[in-house]
């Protein structure tokens, strides 16, 4: 059975979470931008 270092898994998952929070697909970014503009007009 292959062993994997838990610290390596933790670091990899942490990096993936950071990237997921920072790099948005264009469609998600555009939807959030549109929602922000709509919200500002209503507020």
N, CA, C, O and CB atoms as a CASP TS submission, in Angstrom:
PFRMAT TS
TARGET T0000
AUTHOR 0000-0000-0000
METHOD Language model
MODEL 1
PARENT N/A
ATOM      1  N   UNK     1       0.848  -1.174   0.000  1.00  0.00           N
ATOM      2  CA  UNK     1       0.000   0.000   0.000  1.00  0.00           C
ATOM      3  C   UNK     1       0.899   1.244   0.000  1.00  0.00           C
ATOM      4  O   UNK     1       1.913   1.288   0.695  1.00  0.00           O
ATOM      5  CB  UNK     1      -0.967  -0.006   1.229  1.00  0.00           C
ATOM      6  N   UNK     2       0.517   2.231  -0.774  1.00  0.00           N
ATOM      7  CA  UNK     2       1.282   3.474  -0.876  1.00  0.00           C
ATOM      8  C   UNK     2       0.913   4.423   0.262  1.00  0.00           C
ATOM      9  O   UNK     2      -0.265   4.563   0.592  1.00  0.00           O
ATOM     10  CB  UNK     2       1.036   4.152  -2.241  1.00  0.00           C
ATOM     11  N   UNK     3       1.893   5.065   0.855  1.00  0.00           N
ATOM     12  CA  UNK     3       1.650   6.026   1.919  1.00  0.00           C
ATOM     13  C   UNK     3       1.829   7.441   1.389  1.00  0.00           C
ATOM     14  O   UNK     3       2.738   7.713   0.604  1.00  0.00           O
ATOM     15  CB  UNK     3       2.589   5.771   3.110  1.00  0.00           C
ATOM     16  N   UNK     4       0.953   8.336   1.825  1.00  0.00           N
ATOM     17  CA  UNK     4       1.010   9.733   1.418  1.00  0.00           C
ATOM     18  C   UNK     4       1.123  10.579   2.684  1.00  0.00           C
ATOM     19  O   UNK     4       0.400  10.368   3.657  1.00  0.00           O
ATOM     20  CB  UNK     4      -0.250  10.138   0.566  1.00  0.00           C
ATOM     21  N   UNK     5       2.029  11.523   2.652  1.00  0.00           N
ATOM     22  CA  UNK     5       2.243  12.414   3.792  1.00  0.00           C
ATOM     23  C   UNK     5       1.032  13.333   3.971  1.00  0.00           C
ATOM     24  O   UNK     5       0.642  14.037   3.039  1.00  0.00           O
ATOM     25  CB  UNK     5       3.538  13.251   3.599  1.00  0.00           C
ATOM     26  N   UNK     6       0.445  13.326   5.153  1.00  0.00           N
ATOM     27  CA  UNK     6      -0.736  14.147   5.431  1.00  0.00           C
ATOM     28  C   UNK     6      -0.437  15.632   5.262  1.00  0.00           C
ATOM     29  O   UNK     6      -1.307  16.391   4.836  1.00  0.00           O
ATOM     30  CB  UNK     6      -1.247  13.877   6.846  1.00  0.00           C
ATOM     31  N   UNK     7       0.777  16.055   5.588  1.00  0.00           N
ATOM     32  CA  UNK     7       1.149  17.464   5.437  1.00  0.00           C
ATOM     33  C   UNK     7       1.111  17.874   3.967  1.00  0.00           C
ATOM     34  O   UNK     7       0.683  18.980   3.636  1.00  0.00           O
ATOM     35  CB  UNK     7       2.551  17.720   6.027  1.00  0.00           C
ATOM     36  N   UNK     8       1.558  16.987   3.096  1.00  0.00           N
ATOM     37  CA  UNK     8       1.539  17.278   1.659  1.00  0.00           C
ATOM     38  C   UNK     8       0.102  17.424   1.158  1.00  0.00           C
ATOM     39  O   UNK     8      -0.190  18.303   0.347  1.00  0.00           O
ATOM     40  CB  UNK     8       2.269  16.166   0.871  1.00  0.00           C
ATOM     41  N   UNK     9      -0.779  16.576   1.632  1.00  0.00           N
ATOM     42  CA  UNK     9      -2.191  16.662   1.243  1.00  0.00           C
ATOM     43  C   UNK     9      -2.781  17.981   1.734  1.00  0.00           C
ATOM     44  O   UNK     9      -3.475  18.668   0.984  1.00  0.00           O
ATOM     45  CB  UNK     9      -2.997  15.460   1.814  1.00  0.00           C
ATOM     46  N   UNK    10      -2.511  18.333   2.976  1.00  0.00           N
ATOM     47  CA  UNK    10      -3.025  19.573   3.550  1.00  0.00           C
ATOM     48  C   UNK    10      -2.555  20.785   2.760  1.00  0.00           C
ATOM     49  O   UNK    10      -3.347  21.678   2.456  1.00  0.00           O
ATOM     50  CB  UNK    10      -2.595  19.702   5.006  1.00  0.00           C
ATOM     51  N   UNK    11      -1.273  20.819   2.427  1.00  0.00           N
ATOM     52  CA  UNK    11      -0.724  21.947   1.670  1.00  0.00           C
ATOM     53  C   UNK    11      -1.320  22.027   0.266  1.00  0.00           C
ATOM     54  O   UNK    11      -1.618  23.115  -0.228  1.00  0.00           O
ATOM     55  CB  UNK    11       0.798  21.832   1.581  1.00  0.00           C
ATOM     56  N   UNK    12      -1.490  20.882  -0.365  1.00  0.00           N
ATOM     57  CA  UNK    12      -2.064  20.862  -1.717  1.00  0.00           C
ATOM     58  C   UNK    12      -3.512  21.327  -1.705  1.00  0.00           C
ATOM     59  O   UNK    12      -3.913  22.120  -2.557  1.00  0.00           O
ATOM     60  CB  UNK    12      -1.973  19.455  -2.319  1.00  0.00           C
ATOM     61  N   UNK    13      -4.299  20.848  -0.757  1.00  0.00           N
ATOM     62  CA  UNK    13      -5.701  21.254  -0.659  1.00  0.00           C
ATOM     63  C   UNK    13      -5.800  22.742  -0.345  1.00  0.00           C
ATOM     64  O   UNK    13      -6.654  23.434  -0.900  1.00  0.00           O
ATOM     65  CB  UNK    13      -6.433  20.429   0.419  1.00  0.00           C
ATOM     66  N   UNK    14      -4.936  23.243   0.540  1.00  0.00           N
ATOM     67  CA  UNK    14      -4.944  24.669   0.874  1.00  0.00           C
ATOM     68  C   UNK    14      -4.646  25.507  -0.365  1.00  0.00           C
ATOM     69  O   UNK    14      -5.300  26.526  -0.590  1.00  0.00           O
ATOM     70  CB  UNK    14      -3.917  24.974   1.985  1.00  0.00           C
ATOM     71  N   UNK    15      -3.674  25.095  -1.168  1.00  0.00           N
ATOM     72  CA  UNK    15      -3.337  25.820  -2.388  1.00  0.00           C
ATOM     73  C   UNK    15      -4.498  25.792  -3.378  1.00  0.00           C
ATOM     74  O   UNK    15      -4.796  26.799  -4.020  1.00  0.00           O
ATOM     75  CB  UNK    15      -2.078  25.228  -3.030  1.00  0.00           C
ATOM     76  N   UNK    16      -5.153  24.637  -3.502  1.00  0.00           N
ATOM     77  CA  UNK    16      -6.297  24.526  -4.413  1.00  0.00           C
ATOM     78  C   UNK    16      -7.437  25.446  -3.968  1.00  0.00           C
ATOM     79  O   UNK    16      -8.101  26.054  -4.807  1.00  0.00           O
ATOM     80  CB  UNK    16      -6.789  23.064  -4.485  1.00  0.00           C
ATOM     81  N   UNK    17      -7.666  25.551  -2.667  1.00  0.00           N
ATOM     82  CA  UNK    17      -8.721  26.436  -2.151  1.00  0.00           C
ATOM     83  C   UNK    17      -8.399  27.893  -2.465  1.00  0.00           C
ATOM     84  O   UNK    17      -9.281  28.659  -2.852  1.00  0.00           O
ATOM     85  CB  UNK    17      -8.894  26.246  -0.627  1.00  0.00           C
ATOM     86  N   UNK    18      -7.144  28.269  -2.298  1.00  0.00           N
ATOM     87  CA  UNK    18      -6.741  29.644  -2.606  1.00  0.00           C
ATOM     88  C   UNK    18      -6.961  29.953  -4.081  1.00  0.00           C
ATOM     89  O   UNK    18      -7.478  31.014  -4.430  1.00  0.00           O
ATOM     90  CB  UNK    18      -5.267  29.872  -2.232  1.00  0.00           C
ATOM     91  N   UNK    19      -6.568  29.026  -4.939  1.00  0.00           N
ATOM     92  CA  UNK    19      -6.735  29.238  -6.374  1.00  0.00           C
ATOM     93  C   UNK    19      -8.207  29.299  -6.757  1.00  0.00           C
ATOM     94  O   UNK    19      -8.593  30.112  -7.597  1.00  0.00           O
ATOM     95  CB  UNK    19      -6.037  28.131  -7.159  1.00  0.00           C
ATOM     96  N   UNK    20      -9.027  28.456  -6.156  1.00  0.00           N
ATOM     97  CA  UNK    20     -10.457  28.448  -6.456  1.00  0.00           C
ATOM     98  C   UNK    20     -11.113  29.754  -6.034  1.00  0.00           C
ATOM     99  O   UNK    20     -12.059  30.209  -6.677  1.00  0.00           O
ATOM    100  CB  UNK    20     -11.140  27.271  -5.765  1.00  0.00           C
ATOM    101  N   UNK    21     -10.620  30.359  -4.957  1.00  0.00           N
ATOM    102  CA  UNK    21     -11.185  31.614  -4.477  1.00  0.00           C
ATOM    103  C   UNK    21     -10.682  32.810  -5.285  1.00  0.00           C
ATOM    104  O   UNK    21     -11.339  33.851  -5.315  1.00  0.00           O
ATOM    105  CB  UNK    21     -10.853  31.805  -3.006  1.00  0.00           C
ATOM    106  N   UNK    22      -9.547  32.678  -5.927  1.00  0.00           N
ATOM    107  CA  UNK    22      -8.933  33.812  -6.618  1.00  0.00           C
ATOM    108  C   UNK    22      -9.191  33.802  -8.122  1.00  0.00           C
ATOM    109  O   UNK    22      -9.489  34.844  -8.706  1.00  0.00           O
ATOM    110  CB  UNK    22      -7.447  33.818  -6.363  1.00  0.00           C
ATOM    111  N   UNK    23      -9.081  32.663  -8.738  1.00  0.00           N
ATOM    112  CA  UNK    23      -9.228  32.557 -10.193  1.00  0.00           C
ATOM    113  C   UNK    23     -10.641  32.094 -10.535  1.00  0.00           C
ATOM    114  O   UNK    23     -10.983  30.923 -10.369  1.00  0.00           O
ATOM    115  CB  UNK    23      -8.176  31.578 -10.786  1.00  0.00           C
ATOM    116  N   UNK    24     -11.447  33.024 -11.012  1.00  0.00           N
ATOM    117  CA  UNK    24     -12.825  32.701 -11.370  1.00  0.00           C
ATOM    118  C   UNK    24     -12.957  32.537 -12.878  1.00  0.00           C
ATOM    119  O   UNK    24     -12.332  33.280 -13.636  1.00  0.00           O
ATOM    120  CB  UNK    24     -13.786  33.790 -10.865  1.00  0.00           C
ATOM    121  N   UNK    25     -13.758  31.579 -13.322  1.00  0.00           N
ATOM    122  CA  UNK    25     -14.047  31.486 -14.752  1.00  0.00           C
ATOM    123  C   UNK    25     -14.754  32.762 -15.204  1.00  0.00           C
ATOM    124  O   UNK    25     -15.431  33.416 -14.411  1.00  0.00           O
ATOM    125  CB  UNK    25     -14.917  30.231 -15.067  1.00  0.00           C
ATOM    126  N   UNK    26     -14.597  33.110 -16.465  1.00  0.00           N
ATOM    127  CA  UNK    26     -15.174  34.352 -16.990  1.00  0.00           C
ATOM    128  C   UNK    26     -16.674  34.449 -16.748  1.00  0.00           C
ATOM    129  O   UNK    26     -17.174  35.525 -16.418  1.00  0.00           O
ATOM    130  CB  UNK    26     -14.896  34.466 -18.471  1.00  0.00           C
ATOM    131  N   UNK    27     -17.406  33.337 -16.908  1.00  0.00           N
ATOM    132  CA  UNK    27     -18.854  33.404 -16.738  1.00  0.00           C
ATOM    133  C   UNK    27     -19.229  33.720 -15.290  1.00  0.00           C
ATOM    134  O   UNK    27     -20.189  34.450 -15.046  1.00  0.00           O
ATOM    135  CB  UNK    27     -19.499  32.087 -17.173  1.00  0.00           C
ATOM    136  N   UNK    28     -18.489  33.182 -14.342  1.00  0.00           N
ATOM    137  CA  UNK    28     -18.763  33.468 -12.931  1.00  0.00           C
ATOM    138  C   UNK    28     -18.412  34.920 -12.610  1.00  0.00           C
ATOM    139  O   UNK    28     -19.172  35.617 -11.938  1.00  0.00           O
ATOM    140  CB  UNK    28     -17.967  32.505 -12.012  1.00  0.00           C
ATOM    141  N   UNK    29     -17.266  35.363 -13.092  1.00  0.00           N
ATOM    142  CA  UNK    29     -16.846  36.750 -12.863  1.00  0.00           C
ATOM    143  C   UNK    29     -17.877  37.724 -13.439  1.00  0.00           C
ATOM    144  O   UNK    29     -18.265  38.685 -12.774  1.00  0.00           O
ATOM    145  CB  UNK    29     -15.455  37.009 -13.492  1.00  0.00           C
ATOM    146  N   UNK    30     -18.314  37.477 -14.663  1.00  0.00           N
ATOM    147  CA  UNK    30     -19.282  38.366 -15.308  1.00  0.00           C
ATOM    148  C   UNK    30     -20.626  38.358 -14.586  1.00  0.00           C
ATOM    149  O   UNK    30     -21.273  39.400 -14.480  1.00  0.00           O
ATOM    150  CB  UNK    30     -19.475  37.963 -16.766  1.00  0.00           C
ATOM    151  N   UNK    31     -21.050  37.211 -14.095  1.00  0.00           N
ATOM    152  CA  UNK    31     -22.308  37.132 -13.351  1.00  0.00           C
ATOM    153  C   UNK    31     -22.210  37.922 -12.043  1.00  0.00           C
ATOM    154  O   UNK    31     -23.157  38.607 -11.655  1.00  0.00           O
ATOM    155  CB  UNK    31     -22.673  35.659 -13.060  1.00  0.00           C
ATOM    156  N   UNK    32     -21.074  37.826 -11.374  1.00  0.00           N
ATOM    157  CA  UNK    32     -20.902  38.577 -10.128  1.00  0.00           C
ATOM    158  C   UNK    32     -20.834  40.079 -10.407  1.00  0.00           C
ATOM    159  O   UNK    32     -21.379  40.881  -9.649  1.00  0.00           O
ATOM    160  CB  UNK    32     -19.629  38.114  -9.390  1.00  0.00           C
ATOM    161  N   UNK    33     -20.173  40.449 -11.484  1.00  0.00           N
ATOM    162  CA  UNK    33     -20.084  41.857 -11.856  1.00  0.00           C
ATOM    163  C   UNK    33     -21.474  42.421 -12.163  1.00  0.00           C
ATOM    164  O   UNK    33     -21.814  43.520 -11.726  1.00  0.00           O
ATOM    165  CB  UNK    33     -19.152  42.034 -13.070  1.00  0.00           C
ATOM    166  N   UNK    34     -22.266  41.664 -12.913  1.00  0.00           N
ATOM    167  CA  UNK    34     -23.621  42.099 -13.246  1.00  0.00           C
ATOM    168  C   UNK    34     -24.481  42.216 -11.981  1.00  0.00           C
ATOM    169  O   UNK    34     -25.248  43.166 -11.830  1.00  0.00           O
ATOM    170  CB  UNK    34     -24.268  41.117 -14.245  1.00  0.00           C
ATOM    171  N   UNK    35     -24.345  41.248 -11.082  1.00  0.00           N
ATOM    172  CA  UNK    35     -25.109  41.289  -9.835  1.00  0.00           C
ATOM    173  C   UNK    35     -24.728  42.509  -9.006  1.00  0.00           C
ATOM    174  O   UNK    35     -25.594  43.145  -8.405  1.00  0.00           O
ATOM    175  CB  UNK    35     -24.883  40.006  -9.023  1.00  0.00           C
ATOM    176  N   UNK    36     -23.452  42.838  -8.970  1.00  0.00           N
ATOM    177  CA  UNK    36     -22.995  44.011  -8.209  1.00  0.00           C
ATOM    178  C   UNK    36     -23.584  45.289  -8.803  1.00  0.00           C
ATOM    179  O   UNK    36     -24.029  46.172  -8.070  1.00  0.00           O
ATOM    180  CB  UNK    36     -21.444  44.089  -8.198  1.00  0.00           C
ATOM    181  N   UNK    37     -23.586  45.383 -10.121  1.00  0.00           N
ATOM    182  CA  UNK    37     -24.138  46.570 -10.766  1.00  0.00           C
ATOM    183  C   UNK    37     -25.635  46.692 -10.513  1.00  0.00           C
ATOM    184  O   UNK    37     -26.138  47.790 -10.276  1.00  0.00           O
ATOM    185  CB  UNK    37     -23.862  46.534 -12.265  1.00  0.00           C
ATOM    186  N   UNK    38     -26.333  45.592 -10.563  1.00  0.00           N
ATOM    187  CA  UNK    38     -27.779  45.572 -10.305  1.00  0.00           C
ATOM    188  C   UNK    38     -28.053  45.962  -8.854  1.00  0.00           C
ATOM    189  O   UNK    38     -28.969  46.735  -8.571  1.00  0.00           O
ATOM    190  CB  UNK    38     -28.377  44.170 -10.612  1.00  0.00           C
ATOM    191  N   UNK    39     -27.260  45.426  -7.951  1.00  0.00           N
ATOM    192  CA  UNK    39     -27.449  45.719  -6.537  1.00  0.00           C
ATOM    193  C   UNK    39     -27.199  47.211  -6.259  1.00  0.00           C
ATOM    194  O   UNK    39     -27.930  47.816  -5.474  1.00  0.00           O
ATOM    195  CB  UNK    39     -26.510  44.842  -5.677  1.00  0.00           C
ATOM    196  N   UNK    40     -26.198  47.801  -6.877  1.00  0.00           N
ATOM    197  CA  UNK    40     -25.905  49.220  -6.656  1.00  0.00           C
ATOM    198  C   UNK    40     -27.047  50.113  -7.130  1.00  0.00           C
ATOM    199  O   UNK    40     -27.320  51.145  -6.517  1.00  0.00           O
ATOM    200  CB  UNK    40     -24.614  49.609  -7.371  1.00  0.00           C
ATOM    201  N   UNK    41     -27.706  49.733  -8.199  1.00  0.00           N
ATOM    202  CA  UNK    41     -28.822  50.539  -8.708  1.00  0.00           C
ATOM    203  C   UNK    41     -30.031  50.473  -7.790  1.00  0.00           C
ATOM    204  O   UNK    41     -30.793  51.433  -7.684  1.00  0.00           O
ATOM    205  CB  UNK    41     -29.213  50.077 -10.106  1.00  0.00           C
ATOM    206  N   UNK    42     -30.203  49.336  -7.126  1.00  0.00           N
ATOM    207  CA  UNK    42     -31.356  49.160  -6.260  1.00  0.00           C
ATOM    208  C   UNK    42     -31.126  49.766  -4.877  1.00  0.00           C
ATOM    209  O   UNK    42     -32.074  50.147  -4.190  1.00  0.00           O
ATOM    210  CB  UNK    42     -31.688  47.687  -6.132  1.00  0.00           C
ATOM    211  N   UNK    43     -29.856  49.849  -4.477  1.00  0.00           N
ATOM    212  CA  UNK    43     -29.517  50.232  -3.119  1.00  0.00           C
ATOM    213  C   UNK    43     -29.615  51.681  -2.893  1.00  0.00           C
ATOM    214  O   UNK    43     -29.357  52.153  -1.786  1.00  0.00           O
ATOM    215  CB  UNK    43     -28.175  49.788  -2.776  1.00  0.00           C
TER
END
